[in-house]
Amino acid sequence: MAQVEFDLSISREEYLRYYQAQGRVQVTVMALDGRRVRFPAGILQPFVLSDGVRGRFVIHFDVQGRLSSIERLR
């Protein structure tokens, strides 16, 4: 299973703009290994706290390259 690790810091207000936007809004991040990764903003919803979404995350992909899961590492 492939995975990508990245750090993220999005304020609560910025995330709300993503979440409330029409259509499928994508978040683009630079992974720790230098790859650029894009994913739907909605997958971050479980990680939104009062100050936004912050931390180191890892996204796991299935064998077809589709997003399988996301978890916060710290």
Contacts in CASP RR format, 6 or more apart in sequence:
PFRMAT RR
TARGET T0000
AUTHOR 0000-0000-0000
METHOD contacts of the structure
MODEL  1
MAQVEFDLSISREEYLRYYQAQGRVQVTVMALDGRRVRFPAGILQPFVLS
DGVRGRFVIHFDVQGRLSSIERLR
1 60 0 8 1.000
1 61 0 8 1.000
1 62 0 8 1.000
1 63 0 8 1.000
1 68 0 8 1.000
2 60 0 8 1.000
2 61 0 8 1.000
2 65 0 8 1.000
3 58 0 8 1.000
3 59 0 8 1.000
3 60 0 8 1.000
3 61 0 8 1.000
4 31 0 8 1.000
4 33 0 8 1.000
4 35 0 8 1.000
4 37 0 8 1.000
4 58 0 8 1.000
4 59 0 8 1.000
4 61 0 8 1.000
5 31 0 8 1.000
5 32 0 8 1.000
5 33 0 8 1.000
5 56 0 8 1.000
5 57 0 8 1.000
5 58 0 8 1.000
5 73 0 8 1.000
6 29 0 8 1.000
6 30 0 8 1.000
6 31 0 8 1.000
6 32 0 8 1.000
6 37 0 8 1.000
6 56 0 8 1.000
6 57 0 8 1.000
6 58 0 8 1.000
6 59 0 8 1.000
7 29 0 8 1.000
7 32 0 8 1.000
7 55 0 8 1.000
7 56 0 8 1.000
7 57 0 8 1.000
8 27 0 8 1.000
8 29 0 8 1.000
8 44 0 8 1.000
8 53 0 8 1.000
8 54 0 8 1.000
8 55 0 8 1.000
8 56 0 8 1.000
8 57 0 8 1.000
9 53 0 8 1.000
9 54 0 8 1.000
9 55 0 8 1.000
10 18 0 8 1.000
10 27 0 8 1.000
10 44 0 8 1.000
10 52 0 8 1.000
10 53 0 8 1.000
10 54 0 8 1.000
11 51 0 8 1.000
11 52 0 8 1.000
12 48 0 8 1.000
12 49 0 8 1.000
12 50 0 8 1.000
12 51 0 8 1.000
12 52 0 8 1.000
14 52 0 8 1.000
15 41 0 8 1.000
15 44 0 8 1.000
15 48 0 8 1.000
15 52 0 8 1.000
15 53 0 8 1.000
18 25 0 8 1.000
18 27 0 8 1.000
18 41 0 8 1.000
18 42 0 8 1.000
19 25 0 8 1.000
19 41 0 8 1.000
19 42 0 8 1.000
19 45 0 8 1.000
21 41 0 8 1.000
24 40 0 8 1.000
25 40 0 8 1.000
25 41 0 8 1.000
25 42 0 8 1.000
26 38 0 8 1.000
26 39 0 8 1.000
26 40 0 8 1.000
26 41 0 8 1.000
27 38 0 8 1.000
27 39 0 8 1.000
27 40 0 8 1.000
27 41 0 8 1.000
27 44 0 8 1.000
28 36 0 8 1.000
28 37 0 8 1.000
28 38 0 8 1.000
29 36 0 8 1.000
29 37 0 8 1.000
29 38 0 8 1.000
29 39 0 8 1.000
30 36 0 8 1.000
30 37 0 8 1.000
31 37 0 8 1.000
37 59 0 8 1.000
39 59 0 8 1.000
39 67 0 8 1.000
39 70 0 8 1.000
43 67 0 8 1.000
43 70 0 8 1.000
44 53 0 8 1.000
44 70 0 8 1.000
47 53 0 8 1.000
47 57 0 8 1.000
47 72 0 8 1.000
55 72 0 8 1.000
55 73 0 8 1.000
55 74 0 8 1.000
56 72 0 8 1.000
56 73 0 8 1.000
56 74 0 8 1.000
57 70 0 8 1.000
57 71 0 8 1.000
57 72 0 8 1.000
57 73 0 8 1.000
58 70 0 8 1.000
58 71 0 8 1.000
58 73 0 8 1.000
59 67 0 8 1.000
59 69 0 8 1.000
59 70 0 8 1.000
60 67 0 8 1.000
60 68 0 8 1.000
60 69 0 8 1.000
60 70 0 8 1.000
60 71 0 8 1.000
61 67 0 8 1.000
61 68 0 8 1.000
62 68 0 8 1.000
END
